[in-house]
């Protein structure tokens, strides 16, 4: 049985500054400094306020995820659990939600929220900058919300996500849409690349992007959404933690 634990991953690394030979993309470590020991109360106010469109459009986003009872899903970069909790309610006691973050404070907070709501299907997972530490060949869906640009080693994290998913499982990514002359100064300074660059990076690691024109997308102004299908055969056992 899956117990209520919390994994925290602070996935996030997006590169920013490739200065010399840009051998691999990724966020500079300083971008993630605030998540080493986050003040959870401050981040609850920041992450779950009406000023954040992934919070105000949560219902529309959840509808696109098409969660069903019994599904096993991962919320990578779960933060304060904004999506973890409704995901757990949607997949029910026969399903499971793995909340992954790099910040133990966030994971402990999510575990308490799950316990208060008597959700026994939330597992918390402490991730790293090169692995989600998710069990292999388990997941039907992986969700990454405003976290991809924090990945310091995107290829390594995506590889661990790929190994954790069943063939044909979906990867849903929401992130800031960096557009010259359009995006806010925060996004221009905070996010290393535009949406097409992120989509190409993800597609290069074994994920096939689907045609988003067929999706009734939320009315995002600052973010984009992309959905991928996990391609390839199962990878077999790995050394990563399974539970």
ZAMARGU-4260 file (C-alpha; in steps of 0.2 Angstrom, whole numbers, plus 5000, padded with zeros to 4 digits):
<rodrens>
0) 5000/5000/5000 | 5006/5017/4996 | 5008/5027/5012 | 5007/5046/5014 | 5025/5052/5012
5) 5031/5066/5003 | 5044/5067/4990 | 5050/5084/4986 | 5059/5088/4971 | 5063/5105/4966
10) 5066/5101/4949 | 5070/5116/4941 | 5084/5120/4931 | 5083/5129/4916 | 5098/5136/4910
15) 5101/5152/4908 | 5116/5156/4903 | 5127/5147/4893 | 5141/5158/4892 | 5155/5148/4884
20) 5152/5132/4875 | 5134/5128/4878 | 5136/5109/4880 | 5120/5106/4888 | 5105/5117/4894
25) 5100/5120/4911 | 5096/5133/4924 | 5109/5141/4934 | 5110/5134/4952 | 5107/5151/4959
30) 5089/5151/4952 | 5085/5137/4964 | 5093/5145/4979 | 5076/5150/4986 | 5070/5132/4987
35) 5084/5125/4997 | 5075/5129/5013 | 5059/5138/5008 | 5047/5147/5020 | 5032/5136/5016
40) 5019/5149/5022 | 5026/5162/5010 | 5026/5151/4995 | 5008/5145/4999 | 5003/5164/4997
45) 5014/5165/4981 | 5009/5149/4973 | 4991/5148/4977 | 4986/5166/4975 | 4975/5174/4961
50) 4990/5182/4954 | 4996/5166/4947 | 4986/5160/4932 | 4990/5141/4935 | 4981/5143/4951
55) 4966/5153/4944 | 4964/5141/4929 | 4967/5125/4940 | 4950/5118/4935 | 4953/5120/4917
60) 4970/5112/4918 | 4964/5097/4928 | 4951/5094/4915 | 4964/5092/4902 | 4973/5080/4912
65) 4959/5068/4911 | 4962/5060/4928 | 4953/5044/4931 | 4951/5033/4947 | 4966/5020/4948
70) 4978/5031/4938 | 4996/5033/4945 | 5002/5050/4942 | 5017/5061/4947 | 5017/5080/4951
75) 5035/5084/4948 | 5040/5101/4956 | 5025/5099/4967 | 5029/5114/4978 | 5015/5117/4990
80) 5003/5104/4983 | 4992/5115/4973 | 4989/5101/4960 | 4994/5086/4971 | 4979/5087/4982
85) 4965/5088/4968 | 4975/5075/4958 | 4974/5063/4973 | 4955/5066/4975 | 4953/5062/4956
90) 4963/5046/4955 | 4955/5039/4972 | 4961/5027/4984 | 4965/5014/4970 | 4977/5026/4962
95) 4992/5036/4968 | 5000/5053/4966 | 5019/5055/4968 | 5023/5072/4974 | 5041/5076/4969
100) 5051/5091/4974 | 5069/5095/4980 | 5063/5104/4995 | 5059/5093/5010 | 5049/5108/5018
105) 5037/5107/5003 | 5035/5088/5005 | 5032/5088/5023 | 5018/5101/5020 | 5010/5091/5007
110) 5011/5076/5018 | 5002/5085/5031 | 4989/5092/5019 | 4985/5074/5013 | 4984/5068/5030
115) 4972/5081/5035 | 4961/5077/5020 | 4963/5058/5024 | 4971/5055/5007 | 4981/5039/5009
120) 4986/5039/4991 | 4999/5053/4991 | 5018/5048/4991 | 5031/5062/4993 | 5047/5059/4985
125) 5063/5069/4987 | 5070/5072/4970 | 5087/5079/4965 | 5093/5090/4951 | 5097/5074/4940
130) 5083/5062/4945 | 5065/5062/4951 | 5068/5046/4961 | 5052/5039/4954 | 5049/5021/4953
135) 5052/5013/4936 | 5038/5009/4923 | 5024/5014/4934 | 5016/5030/4929 | 5001/5034/4918
140) 5004/5053/4918 | 5017/5065/4923 | 5013/5084/4926 | 5027/5097/4927 | 5020/5114/4931
145) 5031/5130/4931 | 5045/5119/4935 | 5054/5114/4919 | 5064/5130/4918 | 5071/5126/4935
150) 5079/5110/4929 | 5098/5112/4931 | 5100/5096/4920 | 5085/5094/4910 | 5091/5079/4900
155) 5095/5069/4916 | 5078/5073/4924 | 5068/5069/4908 | 5077/5053/4907 | 5072/5048/4925
160) 5054/5053/4921 | 5054/5043/4905 | 5060/5028/4914 | 5046/5030/4927 | 5032/5030/4914
165) 5023/5017/4905 | 5024/5017/4886 | 5011/5028/4879 | 5009/5038/4895 | 5007/5056/4894
170) 5019/5070/4900 | 5010/5087/4902 | 5021/5102/4904 | 5016/5120/4908 | 5029/5133/4909
175) 5031/5152/4907 | 5030/5157/4888 | 5046/5168/4886 | 5042/5180/4871 | 5053/5195/4867
180) 5043/5211/4868 | 5028/5202/4876 | 5033/5194/4892 | 5036/5202/4908 | 5053/5207/4914
185) 5052/5193/4927 | 5049/5180/4914 | 5063/5187/4903 | 5075/5187/4917 | 5069/5171/4925
190) 5066/5159/4911 | 5081/5154/4900 | 5072/5150/4883 | 5056/5151/4874 | 5043/5137/4873
195) 5049/5130/4856 | 5066/5127/4864 | 5059/5118/4879 | 5047/5107/4867 | 5062/5103/4856
200) 5072/5098/4872 | 5059/5087/4878 | 5055/5079/4861 | 5074/5074/4860 | 5073/5063/4875
205) 5060/5051/4869 | 5043/5061/4870 | 5032/5064/4855 | 5023/5080/4856 | 5004/5080/4851
210) 4995/5092/4841 | 4989/5105/4853 | 4977/5113/4841 | 4965/5099/4846 | 4965/5104/4864
215) 4954/5116/4872 | 4967/5125/4881 | 4965/5137/4896 | 4966/5155/4892 | 4984/5157/4897
220) 4993/5174/4895 | 5010/5170/4903 | 5011/5151/4901 | 5011/5138/4888 | 5005/5120/4889
225) 5013/5106/4879 | 5008/5087/4880 | 5019/5073/4875 | 5017/5054/4873 | 5031/5043/4881
230) 5038/5033/4867 | 5049/5018/4867 | 5049/5001/4875 | 5050/4998/4894 | 5068/5001/4900
235) 5068/4987/4913 | 5073/4989/4931 | 5084/5004/4936 | 5093/5008/4952 | 5081/5022/4956
240) 5070/5020/4971 | 5054/5010/4970 | 5040/5009/4982
</rodrens>
